[in-house]
Amino acid sequence: MDGKTRAIVLIKYKPMIEEFKKAIAEERKKGASEARIATIIHYVETSAFDIDPEAMEMMRLELAEAAKATSPGTGTVQ
């Protein structure tokens, strides 16, 4: 995926990514374990979406990064 296409896809999905980040942060505030967060990410990764596989891979990486950004620990999802 070229840079221009990536930028367009990110603009389109930015609101969803931000809401996902808020939802993960809220789960963490409620005491969700890293295993629970990983399960949520896995669900997103494996759910059937009508989206180009290359765009889906980019979204997977963005959502994982959003989840990592909310981690109070090392910044990695275990």
Rosetta constraint file for C-alpha pairs under 8 A:
AtomPair CA 1 CA 5 HARMONIC 6.26 0.50
AtomPair CA 1 CA 6 HARMONIC 6.27 0.50
AtomPair CA 1 CA 54 HARMONIC 6.90 0.50
AtomPair CA 1 CA 55 HARMONIC 7.84 0.50
AtomPair CA 2 CA 6 HARMONIC 6.18 0.50
AtomPair CA 3 CA 7 HARMONIC 6.11 0.50
AtomPair CA 4 CA 8 HARMONIC 6.32 0.50
AtomPair CA 5 CA 9 HARMONIC 6.19 0.50
AtomPair CA 6 CA 10 HARMONIC 6.09 0.50
AtomPair CA 6 CA 55 HARMONIC 7.82 0.50
AtomPair CA 6 CA 58 HARMONIC 7.97 0.50
AtomPair CA 7 CA 11 HARMONIC 6.16 0.50
AtomPair CA 8 CA 12 HARMONIC 6.28 0.50
AtomPair CA 9 CA 13 HARMONIC 6.21 0.50
AtomPair CA 9 CA 55 HARMONIC 7.29 0.50
AtomPair CA 10 CA 14 HARMONIC 5.46 0.50
AtomPair CA 13 CA 17 HARMONIC 6.25 0.50
AtomPair CA 14 CA 18 HARMONIC 6.16 0.50
AtomPair CA 15 CA 19 HARMONIC 6.22 0.50
AtomPair CA 16 CA 20 HARMONIC 6.05 0.50
AtomPair CA 17 CA 21 HARMONIC 6.14 0.50
AtomPair CA 17 CA 62 HARMONIC 7.33 0.50
AtomPair CA 17 CA 63 HARMONIC 6.26 0.50
AtomPair CA 17 CA 66 HARMONIC 7.13 0.50
AtomPair CA 18 CA 22 HARMONIC 6.29 0.50
AtomPair CA 18 CA 66 HARMONIC 7.77 0.50
AtomPair CA 19 CA 23 HARMONIC 6.12 0.50
AtomPair CA 20 CA 24 HARMONIC 6.14 0.50
AtomPair CA 20 CA 63 HARMONIC 7.27 0.50
AtomPair CA 20 CA 66 HARMONIC 7.45 0.50
AtomPair CA 20 CA 67 HARMONIC 7.95 0.50
AtomPair CA 21 CA 25 HARMONIC 6.15 0.50
AtomPair CA 21 CA 63 HARMONIC 7.57 0.50
AtomPair CA 21 CA 66 HARMONIC 5.20 0.50
AtomPair CA 21 CA 67 HARMONIC 5.97 0.50
AtomPair CA 21 CA 69 HARMONIC 7.97 0.50
AtomPair CA 21 CA 70 HARMONIC 7.16 0.50
AtomPair CA 22 CA 26 HARMONIC 6.13 0.50
AtomPair CA 23 CA 27 HARMONIC 6.21 0.50
AtomPair CA 24 CA 28 HARMONIC 6.23 0.50
AtomPair CA 24 CA 37 HARMONIC 7.13 0.50
AtomPair CA 24 CA 67 HARMONIC 6.10 0.50
AtomPair CA 24 CA 70 HARMONIC 7.01 0.50
AtomPair CA 25 CA 29 HARMONIC 6.27 0.50
AtomPair CA 25 CA 67 HARMONIC 7.68 0.50
AtomPair CA 25 CA 70 HARMONIC 5.47 0.50
AtomPair CA 25 CA 71 HARMONIC 7.87 0.50
AtomPair CA 26 CA 30 HARMONIC 6.31 0.50
AtomPair CA 27 CA 31 HARMONIC 6.50 0.50
AtomPair CA 27 CA 32 HARMONIC 5.37 0.50
AtomPair CA 27 CA 37 HARMONIC 7.87 0.50
AtomPair CA 28 CA 32 HARMONIC 4.91 0.50
AtomPair CA 28 CA 33 HARMONIC 7.29 0.50
AtomPair CA 28 CA 70 HARMONIC 7.80 0.50
AtomPair CA 28 CA 71 HARMONIC 7.74 0.50
AtomPair CA 32 CA 36 HARMONIC 5.94 0.50
AtomPair CA 32 CA 37 HARMONIC 6.89 0.50
AtomPair CA 33 CA 37 HARMONIC 6.45 0.50
AtomPair CA 34 CA 38 HARMONIC 6.05 0.50
AtomPair CA 34 CA 77 HARMONIC 6.42 0.50
AtomPair CA 34 CA 78 HARMONIC 5.93 0.50
AtomPair CA 35 CA 39 HARMONIC 6.14 0.50
AtomPair CA 35 CA 78 HARMONIC 6.87 0.50
AtomPair CA 36 CA 40 HARMONIC 6.36 0.50
AtomPair CA 37 CA 41 HARMONIC 6.33 0.50
AtomPair CA 37 CA 67 HARMONIC 7.63 0.50
AtomPair CA 37 CA 77 HARMONIC 7.64 0.50
AtomPair CA 38 CA 42 HARMONIC 6.03 0.50
AtomPair CA 38 CA 77 HARMONIC 6.72 0.50
AtomPair CA 38 CA 78 HARMONIC 6.96 0.50
AtomPair CA 39 CA 43 HARMONIC 6.15 0.50
AtomPair CA 40 CA 44 HARMONIC 6.45 0.50
AtomPair CA 41 CA 45 HARMONIC 6.19 0.50
AtomPair CA 41 CA 63 HARMONIC 7.43 0.50
AtomPair CA 41 CA 64 HARMONIC 6.75 0.50
AtomPair CA 42 CA 46 HARMONIC 6.08 0.50
AtomPair CA 43 CA 47 HARMONIC 5.79 0.50
AtomPair CA 44 CA 60 HARMONIC 7.62 0.50
AtomPair CA 45 CA 60 HARMONIC 6.13 0.50
AtomPair CA 51 CA 55 HARMONIC 6.61 0.50
AtomPair CA 51 CA 56 HARMONIC 6.13 0.50
AtomPair CA 52 CA 56 HARMONIC 6.04 0.50
AtomPair CA 53 CA 57 HARMONIC 6.14 0.50
AtomPair CA 54 CA 58 HARMONIC 6.42 0.50
AtomPair CA 55 CA 59 HARMONIC 6.16 0.50
AtomPair CA 56 CA 60 HARMONIC 6.00 0.50
AtomPair CA 57 CA 61 HARMONIC 6.29 0.50
AtomPair CA 58 CA 62 HARMONIC 6.22 0.50
AtomPair CA 59 CA 63 HARMONIC 6.00 0.50
AtomPair CA 60 CA 64 HARMONIC 6.08 0.50
AtomPair CA 61 CA 65 HARMONIC 6.09 0.50
AtomPair CA 62 CA 66 HARMONIC 6.12 0.50
AtomPair CA 63 CA 67 HARMONIC 6.21 0.50
AtomPair CA 64 CA 68 HARMONIC 6.18 0.50
AtomPair CA 64 CA 77 HARMONIC 7.91 0.50
AtomPair CA 65 CA 69 HARMONIC 6.11 0.50
AtomPair CA 66 CA 70 HARMONIC 6.83 0.50
AtomPair CA 67 CA 71 HARMONIC 6.82 0.50
AtomPair CA 67 CA 77 HARMONIC 7.41 0.50
AtomPair CA 68 CA 75 HARMONIC 5.15 0.50
AtomPair CA 68 CA 76 HARMONIC 5.32 0.50
AtomPair CA 68 CA 77 HARMONIC 5.79 0.50
AtomPair CA 69 CA 75 HARMONIC 6.25 0.50
AtomPair CA 70 CA 75 HARMONIC 7.60 0.50
AtomPair CA 71 CA 75 HARMONIC 5.29 0.50
AtomPair CA 71 CA 76 HARMONIC 6.97 0.50
AtomPair CA 71 CA 77 HARMONIC 7.48 0.50
